[in-house]
Amino acid sequence: MHSYFYQFGSIPRFRGCWLGFGAPIWLTYLIMFVSIALAVTIVVLLALNLAKRRSLNKSDSEALRILDTRYASGEIDRETYETIKKDLR
């Protein structure tokens, strides 16, 4: 009788159930699979968001560099420079 309830160490395990709560094993595996899939999805979305932000920051810094060059060469006046710089940030 002891080996029936305690097959793997001291965790009670009943046939078709996990810890005796009445949940079938397949449901336990389904919950585990959904949890792992959700975690992977969150990690992928965070990585894509970070890559997108880095790309935007790179283009912003390039736009500011072009703006500085145009201001330094005298193509635009100070008021226009400040307005555009404020819009870019």
Secondary structure, DSSP 8 states (H G I E B T S, - for coil): -HHHH-SBTTB---TTBSTTSS-BHHHHHHHHHHHHHHHHHHHHHHHHHHHHHHHHHHHHHHHHHHHHHHHHHTSS-HHHHHHHHHHH-
